[in-house]
Amino acid sequence: MKLVKLIANLGYGSRKDVTQLFRAGRITDADGEVLYADDVVAYETIRVDDEPLDPPPGLVLMMNKPLGVTCSRKDPGRVVYDLLPPRYSVRSPVLSSVGRLDRDTSGLLLFTDDGALLHRIISPKAQVAKVYEATLAQDLRGDEGPLFASGTLMLETEQEPLAPAMLEVLGPRHARLTVTEGRYHQVRRMFAAAGNHVETLQRISVGGLTLGELPPGEWRALDADEVALIFNGAA
């Protein structure tokens, strides 16, 4: 792929804009030598304004999504894409969130421009475990664990029962729930079906990938080993 198209696809501007960057000498190699549009160089050596290029297609990011931000491209309020560099919103292939977290849920959110990987992660057949921590409005009764693990719980408006989920009680009103599906507002609706209400909700892991020490609102690219962690323990 020619350098102009490559850099334009990363969101640095239209092909015309990128051509102007070349003409202005703003695209160089790692040693500061000016590059030209027809040069053939290693991806990792290319610099724009002395900064390395963004990761190439196949990008996977993790974000600690803060509260009050929507997993959408268009919303009256803040959206998750506002937390990324603006050019990430115009990359080609498109960078998409892997599933969604609602406005009032925080924690681990993945993004990728690899459509096949995205569908592999969210496919129910993959059984990628998602772990949430919830604080509740009322004390747990004690029967929620068997109910969630039964594989028979039907949510309102659903036609199929939920797959078994594992509940770990952390306190009278504090629980950790592991699910392998991604139905709409699933965790909140599960506790509602058990007669309770979720007050705060955070996703702390996807597969074997954990949120770690990533601060709220921050993000980082994942390497191949970290992407592989997503499928640890999956069917």
N, C-alpha and C positions, 0 to 999 in steps of 0.2 A: 504494500500500500504506500502511495506517495506521502511524503511528510505533510504536505498541506492538508490532505484529507484526514490523515491520522490525527493531527493536532486539532483540526476542526471538529472531528467526531468526539473529542474529549471535552468539548464545550468551550474552547478558548475563543471562539468566534466563528463567523462564517468563513468559507474558504477565502473570500475576498479580504476579510479581516486578518486571517492568518498570513495571507500573502503580504499584507502590509507589515506584519510583524517581522517576516523575513527581510523585507526591504529596509526596515529600520534597524536591522542588526540585533534584534532582541531575542533571536533564537540562536543558541550557541551549543557547543559541546561542553563537556565537563571541564575542559581546559580553557574555556572562554573564547575559543575560535568560532567565528561567525559561520553558521551553517546556511546552505542554500537549499531551495525547495527540491532540487533533484539529487541531493546528497543521499547516500546510503550509509546509515550509521546505526549502531546498536541503540535500542530504545532507552536503556538505562543511562546512556550518556547525554541525552538531549536535555537542554535547559531552556526555559522560557523566563526571561528576566532573572537569570541566574538561579532559578528554582527548578528542581527536577520535575519532569512531567508527572501528572496524576497517574495512578495505576491504570494499566491497559484494560481493555474489555476482559471480563471474567472477574471483575471487582466484587468483593464481598466486604461489607462494612458491618460493624456492630455499634449500636448507640445505646446509651443509657437515657431512654426517653423520659423527659420530665413531665410532671403533671401539667395540664392545661394546654397541651399541644396535640393537634389532630394528625392522624395518619392519613393525610389527604394532600393532593396538589393544590386544591382550591377550597378555601374555607374563610369565613369572615374573620376568624382569629388566626393565631399562629399555627403553622403546620410544621411537620418534622423536617421538611426540605429547607425551611428557613434556618435550620441549625447546621446545614452543610454549605460548602462554597457554592455560590450562585451557578457556576458553570456545571455543577453536578446535575442540575435540573435539566440541562439541555444536552447531556451526553447522548451518544448513539453507539450501541444500543441503550435504551432507556434504563435508568436506575430506579428500581421499584422496591418498596418495602415488602418483606416476606411476611404476609399476613398483616394483622393490624393490632394495635393496642388502643383502647378508647381513650378519650381525652382525660378521664379520671384514673387511668391506670399508668403506672410508671414502669421503668425497667428495661430489660434487654429486648432490643428491636434490631432485626437484621435487614440489610438492603443488599440487593445484587442486580447486576445487569445480565446475568446468566439465566435465561428463562427456564431452561431444563433443570438447573439446580433449584430454582425457586419452587417449581412444581414438585420436585423430589422431596423437598423439605416439608411442604404443606400437605402432601398426599397422605390421606389416612392410612394407606397401605404401608407407608414408611414407619408409622408408629413412633415418630420422633417425640420424645417426652418434653413437655413444657412444665416448668415448676413455678408456682406462684406462692407468694406469702400474702395472707389476708388478715386484716383486723376486722372484727365483727361487732355488730351493734349489741348482740346478746351473747350470753355464755353458751358454749357448745353443750348440747344435751347428752352426747355420748353415743348416739346412734347414727351420726352422720357418716362415720367411717365405713360401716357395713353397707349403708345405703349407697354411697358413692362407688364402692367396690363391687356392687352386685351385678352391674351390667344390665340392670332393668330400669334404671331411673329414666323416666320420660319427662322432658321439659315441655312447657306449654308451647303449643303450635308446632312441635316437632312430630315427625312420623316414625322415627326410629329411636330406640333407647340409646342412651349414652354408653360408650365403651367403659369398662371398669376404670376407675380412677383411685389413686391412693391418697389418703388423708393422714397427715401427721399433726397431732395436737401439740402446739408449742406453749399454750397457755389457755386460760379460760375463754378468752376471746381472740386467740391468735393461732392461726393454723397455716400449714404448708400443704398445698394440693398439687399433685402431679397428674396431668392429663395428657392424652395422646391425640386428641382431636382439637379442632379450632373453630368450634361453632360460635355463632354470634353471642357475645357477652356470656360465654359459657360458664365461667367460674362464678360470676355474680348470680346467674340464673340457677346454678346448682345449689348455692347456699339459700337462695330465695325459696327453692323447692323444699328445702329442709327447715323452712320457717325462720330464717335469719336474714340479715342484711349486711353486705360488705361495705365497710366504711373506707378502708384503704386497701389498695391492691397493687402488688409489684411482681413482675416476672423476673426471676433471678437466674434462670438457666433455660437453655434450649439444647436438648441432647446432653452431651458432655461439655458444652460450652457455657461457662458461667460469666456473670456480670463482673465479678472481681471488684477491683477498686476504681473502675471507671466512674468519674463524677457525673452527676445529672447534667444532661445537655451536651456531654462530650461524646465523641465518636472516634473510631480508629479502623483502619483496614485490617483484615484478617489474612494471615498467611495460610498456605495449603494445609499445614498440620492442624491449625485451628478450625478450618472449615471441616476437616475430617472428624473433629471432635463432635460436630453437630450430630453425626450419625452413630456415635458410640452408644451401644445398647439398643439401637433401632432394629426392627425386624428386617 
